[in-house]
Amino acid sequence: MMFMAPDNYAQLRKPADKLCLDCHGPMSPNGPRTATLEQHTHHKAGTPGSQCISCHMPKIETTLADVKVRAHTFAFISPAMTDKYKIPNPCTSCHTDKSTAWATEALRHWPERSPWRLD
């Protein structure tokens, strides 16, 4: 019997992004501090990269065998942290054909750059 980890949102009362954006909507003091979600994520609306959980709850935790589940750190794991601590980051976990150097350089050019995003 093979174990599969389904994406089970049955216990949430709202879709994940709606739940996050109740408190963390555009221009919120809690972040993101951009006018639109696309400006915050640098991905088109409706794509996996624009979902809050893609970056703030990436599938990097291992349960059984090679089954990955979402991390609950909520903090962004930078590409530099991958290099330093060998933990996966959401950029290169999704953009598998790219390097951590590529991801760090891309983040460096985001106008709302935060120091923690590069460290």
Residue pairs with C-beta under 8 A, 6 or more apart in sequence:
3 64
3 65
3 67
4 67
5 63
5 67
5 68
5 69
9 15
9 16
12 19
13 19
14 22
16 51
16 52
16 53
17 51
17 52
17 53
20 52
20 53
20 56
21 37
21 52
23 30
24 30
24 31
24 32
24 52
26 32
26 34
26 35
26 36
26 37
26 39
26 40
27 33
27 34
27 35
31 40
32 39
32 40
33 112
34 40
34 112
37 45
37 50
38 44
38 45
38 50
39 112
40 112
41 49
41 50
41 54
41 55
42 49
42 106
42 110
43 49
43 50
44 50
48 54
48 94
49 55
49 94
53 70
54 90
54 94
55 76
55 90
56 73
56 74
56 75
56 76
57 70
57 71
57 72
57 73
57 74
58 70
58 71
58 77
58 88
58 89
58 90
58 93
59 68
59 69
59 70
59 71
59 93
60 68
60 70
60 71
60 77
60 87
60 88
60 90
60 93
61 68
61 69
61 70
61 71
62 68
62 69
63 69
71 77
75 116
76 90
76 116
76 117
77 87
77 88
77 89
77 90
78 89
78 104
78 107
78 116
78 117
78 118
78 119
79 89
79 91
79 92
79 100
79 101
79 103
79 104
79 107
80 100
80 104
80 118
80 119
81 87
81 89
81 119
82 88
82 89
82 92
82 100
83 100
89 100
89 103
91 98
91 100
91 103
91 106
91 107
92 98
92 99
92 100
92 102
92 103
95 102
95 103
104 118
107 113
107 117
107 118
108 118
110 117
